[in-house]
Amino acid sequence: MTKIRYLFVVGILIIPGLVSIPIHAGPALEPLTIADANIIDMIYQVNESLLYYYNTHLTAFGPRATGTENSMKASQYIYDEFHAMGLAVEYHNWTYQQFSDRNVVATLPGADPSSNATFIISAHHDTVSVSSGADDDASGVAAVLATAKILSQYTFQYTIRFITFSGEEKGLDGSYLYARDAYQREDNIVAVINLDTIGFANTTEGGRTLLFFYTERSKWIGDFAQTVSRLYKNQTNMSVDLWLGSSKSDQQSFVEYGFDAILMLEYDWRYSLENTPDDTTDRLNWTYLTKATKLCLAVVGELASTPIELQVIITKPYEGFFYFFNYPLSRLVFKNIGRVLGLRGTTVILGTANVNVNVTPYTDIKYIIFGIDGYIMYVRYGAAPQYEWKNLRYYSHIGRYDLEIYAYDTSGRVASDEMNYILI
């Protein structure tokens, strides 16, 4: 005879598998209500000449196809610029399929020694073989460099990483390998803002709007950006338009490995010029790129300054592994077909597996909800540094699922994390 467990949460009778989870939360951040004078000072330091300097120096290398000498020269230039800012900078070298190249990673350490939270702003410095990529994506790289130059003069509570990727035009290869390695290092990447083609506008609406592409798990970043755009409207004259979707740029690599990430894109997207010889600096709207960079800087600066009040992280099962019951046997490598099907970072489980969750801080936790595909499956009460749910397969048949964890504290705050997996 099958036993059915009935759970009570906040006075509501819950039958496992029948009650839906209403929200995707991300971490719980302290509410953002007023503009920060320091952020305003940073915004006013963004100027067109600085962005023009970075963009034209990068496009001067010509096409920067992954694995070519020009791509290496471009990454060396970016490395040198980060180093001149006094940032800790390194190459992230990678080889994947028939290509070898390198990403450039600069780090501004956070001032809070008790936190390993990290925020990333990124763009890609590679292009297709026929384009100098002034907009796609030297515009994003210029914004990353300008933001790094300004933010490096200040101190923030949490760590900020400034990254430019190679391999984006080959299938997001550079960012995929970076996100995979960051996950294996157990980096606490709270949010990624990826900039790709942010330098063109030719309509009134487009000239004052940035698109933020998000997946459900990352919507909180878009909501945060909208709040920032309203607080700093007088300084940036920009608004944020949120679009639900998985536009294929480097932020997707982070989403596939369980990190929250979002794409920032120009509103008047020039698809007819993308990846062509006509993507040149004279076609950019420098006023728009300047305003876009100001808003991006404000979002990153506020994220790195706003206290994280509650965070939940799924620690097991590991992302991107093959499990035999509760044992991770091997890391899965999905190449082109895996990328197309969205399998990168997916965990495959033969049998069953236990779920482990860390919550910070955990002292005021009221309960933890374990859910599958939006439905509550199991609830744990009380405060503990780690929570476990055994026999994941007990509630699932063969197929692909989303595992969702929600942590509620006694103050009413909620944070969430999720991962996708396949049961066989």
C-alpha positions in Angstrom: 0.0 0.0 0.0 1.4 3.4 -1.0 1.7 5.9 1.8 0.7 9.5 1.0 2.3 12.2 3.1 0.4 15.4 3.8 2.4 18.5 4.6 1.2 21.7 6.2 2.9 25.0 5.2 1.6 28.3 6.6 -1.6 26.6 7.5 -2.3 25.2 4.1 -2.8 21.5 3.4 -0.3 20.4 0.9 -0.5 17.1 -1.0 2.9 16.4 -2.6 2.8 16.9 -6.4 -0.5 18.8 -6.4 0.3 22.3 -5.0 2.3 24.6 -7.3 5.2 26.9 -6.2 4.2 30.4 -7.1 7.5 32.3 -7.7 11.1 32.2 -8.9 13.0 34.2 -6.3 16.8 34.1 -6.8 18.6 35.4 -3.7 16.8 37.8 -1.3 18.4 41.2 -1.5 17.9 44.2 0.8 15.2 46.4 -0.9 16.6 49.1 -3.1 14.8 52.4 -2.5 17.0 55.4 -3.0 19.8 56.4 -5.4 23.4 56.2 -4.1 25.5 59.3 -4.4 28.6 57.2 -5.2 26.8 55.4 -8.0 25.7 58.8 -9.4 29.4 59.9 -9.3 30.4 56.8 -11.2 27.7 57.2 -13.8 28.9 60.7 -14.6 32.4 59.4 -15.3 31.1 57.4 -18.3 31.8 59.3 -21.5 31.7 58.8 -25.2 35.4 59.4 -25.8 36.3 56.6 -23.4 34.0 54.1 -25.1 35.2 55.3 -28.6 38.8 54.7 -27.4 38.2 51.1 -26.4 35.9 50.3 -29.3 38.2 51.6 -32.1 41.3 50.0 -30.5 39.6 46.7 -30.5 38.2 46.9 -34.1 41.6 48.0 -35.4 42.6 44.4 -35.1 40.1 43.6 -37.8 38.1 40.3 -37.7 38.9 38.4 -34.5 37.7 34.9 -35.3 38.2 32.3 -32.5 41.7 30.7 -32.6 43.2 33.2 -34.9 46.2 35.6 -34.3 43.8 38.6 -34.3 41.8 37.0 -31.5 45.0 36.5 -29.5 46.1 40.1 -30.1 42.7 41.4 -29.0 42.8 39.4 -25.8 46.3 40.7 -25.1 45.1 44.2 -25.6 42.1 43.7 -23.2 44.5 42.0 -20.6 46.8 45.0 -20.8 44.0 47.5 -20.3 42.7 45.6 -17.2 46.2 45.4 -15.8 46.7 49.1 -16.3 43.6 49.7 -14.1 45.3 47.8 -11.2 42.9 44.9 -11.4 44.0 41.3 -10.8 43.8 39.8 -14.3 44.4 36.4 -15.9 43.8 34.4 -19.0 41.3 31.5 -18.9 42.8 29.3 -21.6 40.6 26.7 -23.2 40.6 24.0 -26.0 37.3 22.6 -27.2 36.7 20.5 -30.3 39.1 21.9 -33.0 39.6 25.4 -31.4 42.0 26.8 -28.8 41.7 30.4 -27.5 41.4 32.3 -24.2 39.1 34.4 -22.2 40.2 37.4 -20.2 39.2 37.7 -16.5 39.8 40.7 -14.3 38.7 40.7 -10.6 37.8 43.5 -8.2 37.7 41.8 -4.8 34.8 42.5 -2.5 35.4 44.2 0.9 33.3 41.6 2.9 35.7 38.9 4.0 32.8 36.7 5.2 31.2 36.5 1.7 32.3 34.7 -1.5 29.5 36.2 -3.5 30.6 37.3 -7.0 28.9 39.3 -9.7 30.0 39.1 -13.4 29.8 41.6 -16.2 30.8 40.1 -19.5 31.0 40.5 -23.3 32.7 38.6 -26.2 35.8 39.9 -28.0 35.6 37.3 -30.9 33.9 37.9 -34.3 33.1 36.0 -37.4 35.8 35.9 -40.0 34.4 38.7 -42.2 33.6 41.3 -39.6 35.4 43.7 -37.3 32.4 43.5 -35.0 32.1 47.1 -33.9 28.6 46.4 -32.5 28.9 42.6 -32.2 30.5 42.8 -29.8 33.2 45.5 -29.5 30.3 47.6 -28.1 29.9 45.2 -25.2 33.6 44.9 -24.6 34.0 48.7 -24.6 31.3 48.9 -22.0 32.9 46.2 -19.9 36.3 48.0 -20.0 34.8 51.4 -19.3 32.8 50.0 -16.4 35.9 48.3 -15.0 38.0 51.4 -15.3 35.5 53.4 -13.3 34.5 50.8 -10.7 38.1 49.8 -10.0 38.5 53.2 -8.2 35.9 52.2 -5.6 35.2 49.5 -3.0 32.2 47.2 -3.1 30.8 44.7 -0.6 31.0 41.8 -3.0 33.5 40.7 -5.7 33.0 41.9 -9.3 34.5 40.0 -12.2 34.9 41.6 -15.7 35.2 39.0 -18.4 35.5 39.0 -22.2 35.0 35.7 -23.9 36.3 34.2 -27.1 34.4 31.4 -28.9 31.0 33.0 -28.7 30.5 32.9 -32.5 31.6 29.2 -32.5 28.8 28.2 -30.2 29.5 29.9 -26.8 32.5 27.7 -26.3 34.6 30.0 -24.2 31.8 30.9 -21.8 30.7 27.3 -21.6 34.1 26.1 -20.5 34.5 29.1 -18.1 31.1 28.4 -16.5 31.8 24.7 -16.2 35.2 25.4 -14.5 33.6 28.0 -12.2 31.0 25.5 -11.2 33.6 22.9 -10.4 35.5 25.5 -8.3 32.2 26.1 -6.4 32.3 29.8 -7.3 29.4 31.6 -5.7 28.3 33.5 -8.9 25.2 35.3 -7.8 24.4 37.1 -11.1 25.8 37.5 -14.6 25.0 40.5 -16.8 26.2 39.7 -20.4 26.4 42.6 -22.9 26.1 41.7 -26.6 25.4 44.3 -29.3 24.5 47.4 -27.3 25.8 50.2 -29.6 23.0 51.0 -32.1 19.7 52.8 -32.0 17.8 54.5 -34.8 14.3 55.1 -33.3 13.1 57.3 -30.5 11.9 54.3 -28.4 15.1 52.4 -29.2 17.3 55.3 -28.2 16.0 55.2 -24.6 15.4 51.4 -24.1 17.6 48.4 -23.3 16.4 44.9 -23.7 17.0 42.4 -20.9 16.5 38.8 -22.1 15.8 36.5 -19.1 14.9 33.0 -18.2 12.4 32.4 -15.4 15.2 31.7 -12.9 16.9 35.0 -13.7 14.0 37.3 -13.8 15.0 38.8 -10.5 18.0 40.4 -12.2 15.8 42.1 -14.7 13.4 43.3 -12.0 16.5 44.7 -10.1 17.7 46.4 -13.3 14.2 48.0 -13.8 14.4 49.3 -10.3 17.9 50.7 -10.9 16.7 52.3 -14.2 14.0 54.2 -12.3 16.2 55.3 -9.5 18.9 56.7 -11.9 16.6 57.8 -14.7 17.9 61.4 -14.5 21.5 60.2 -14.9 21.0 57.6 -17.7 17.8 58.5 -19.5 17.3 54.8 -20.1 14.6 52.2 -19.3 14.6 48.4 -19.2 12.3 46.3 -21.3 12.2 42.6 -20.0 11.8 39.8 -22.6 11.4 36.2 -21.6 13.6 34.0 -23.7 16.9 32.2 -24.1 18.7 34.3 -26.7 21.9 32.5 -27.6 24.7 34.5 -26.1 27.3 33.9 -23.4 24.8 34.3 -20.5 23.2 31.0 -21.6 26.4 29.1 -20.6 26.0 30.2 -17.0 22.3 29.4 -16.9 23.1 25.9 -18.1 25.4 25.4 -15.1 22.9 26.7 -12.5 23.9 30.3 -12.3 21.5 33.3 -12.7 22.4 35.2 -15.8 20.7 37.8 -18.2 21.5 39.3 -21.6 21.6 43.0 -22.2 20.9 43.9 -25.8 20.1 47.0 -27.9 16.4 47.6 -28.6 16.8 48.4 -32.3 18.7 45.2 -33.1 20.6 45.5 -36.4 20.1 41.8 -37.5 20.8 42.8 -41.2 24.3 44.0 -40.4 25.2 41.5 -37.7 28.2 39.3 -38.7 28.8 41.3 -41.9 31.7 43.6 -43.1 29.3 46.5 -42.5 29.4 46.2 -38.7 31.8 49.2 -38.4 32.4 51.9 -35.9 30.9 54.7 -38.1 27.5 52.9 -37.9 27.3 53.0 -34.1 25.1 55.4 -32.1 27.7 56.7 -29.6 25.1 58.5 -27.5 23.1 55.3 -27.1 26.2 53.2 -26.3 27.2 55.8 -23.6 23.7 55.7 -22.0 23.6 51.9 -22.1 27.0 51.8 -20.4 25.8 54.2 -17.7 22.8 52.0 -16.9 24.9 48.8 -17.0 27.4 50.4 -14.6 24.6 51.4 -12.2 23.1 47.9 -12.2 26.5 46.2 -11.5 27.5 48.8 -8.9 24.2 48.4 -7.1 24.3 44.6 -7.2 27.7 44.5 -5.7 26.7 47.0 -3.0 23.3 45.6 -2.0 23.3 43.2 1.0 22.3 39.6 0.2 19.9 38.7 3.0 19.2 35.1 2.1 20.7 32.7 -0.5 20.1 29.0 -1.2 22.4 26.8 -3.3 21.9 23.3 -4.5 25.2 21.5 -3.8 24.2 18.0 -5.0 23.5 16.4 -7.4 26.3 18.0 -9.4 25.5 19.9 -12.5 26.6 18.2 -15.8 27.3 14.8 -14.3 26.1 11.2 -15.0 24.8 9.6 -11.8 24.4 5.9 -11.0 21.9 6.2 -8.2 23.7 8.5 -5.6 27.1 8.2 -7.2 28.5 10.7 -9.7 30.4 8.5 -12.2 31.6 11.0 -14.8 31.2 14.5 -16.1 29.1 14.7 -19.3 30.5 16.4 -22.4 27.8 17.5 -24.8 29.2 19.0 -28.0 27.3 20.6 -30.9 24.2 18.5 -30.7 24.1 18.9 -26.9 24.4 22.7 -27.3 21.5 22.8 -29.8 19.3 20.6 -27.6 20.2 22.6 -24.5 21.9 19.7 -22.7 25.1 21.4 -21.6 25.2 21.3 -17.8 22.3 18.9 -17.6 22.6 16.1 -15.0 21.5 12.6 -16.0 20.5 10.2 -13.2 20.1 6.4 -13.5 18.1 5.3 -10.6 17.7 7.8 -7.7 19.8 10.5 -6.0 19.7 12.6 -2.9 19.4 16.4 -3.0 21.6 18.5 -0.7 21.1 22.2 -0.2 23.1 24.9 1.6 21.4 28.1 2.9 23.1 31.3 4.0 22.3 32.5 6.7 20.5 29.5 8.0 19.8 30.6 11.6 16.4 32.1 11.0 15.1 29.5 8.4 11.5 28.6 8.9 11.2 25.9 6.2 12.6 24.7 2.9 10.5 23.6 0.0 11.7 21.0 -2.5 9.8 21.1 -5.8 9.7 19.5 -9.2 8.5 21.4 -12.3 6.7 24.0 -10.2 5.0 21.6 -7.7 5.8 21.1 -4.0 7.1 17.6 -3.3 8.8 17.8 0.2 9.1 20.3 3.0 11.8 20.5 5.7 11.3 22.7 8.8 13.7 24.5 11.1 17.2 25.9 10.9 20.2 23.9 9.7 23.3 24.6 7.7 22.4 21.9 5.2 19.2 20.2 4.1 18.7 16.9 2.4 15.9 15.3 0.4 16.4 11.6 -0.2 15.0 9.5 -3.1 14.5 12.1 -5.7 13.2 9.5 -8.1 10.4 8.6 -5.7 8.3 11.4 -7.1 9.3 11.3 -10.7 9.0 9.1 -13.8 11.5 8.8 -16.6 12.0 12.2 -18.3 13.4 15.7 -18.0 12.6 17.8 -14.9 13.4 21.0 -13.1 14.4 20.7 -9.5 13.4 23.8 -7.5 14.4 24.7 -3.9 12.8 27.6 -1.9 14.0 28.8 1.5 11.7 30.9 3.7 13.0 32.6 6.8 11.1 33.9 9.9 11.1 37.5 8.4 9.2 36.4 5.3 12.1 36.6 3.0 12.4 33.9 0.3 15.3 32.7 -1.9 15.5 30.0 -4.5 17.8 27.9 -6.6 17.1 25.3 -9.3 18.7 22.8 -11.7 17.5 20.6 -14.5 18.0 16.8 -14.7 17.1 13.8 -16.7 15.9 10.6 -15.1 16.5 7.3 -17.0 
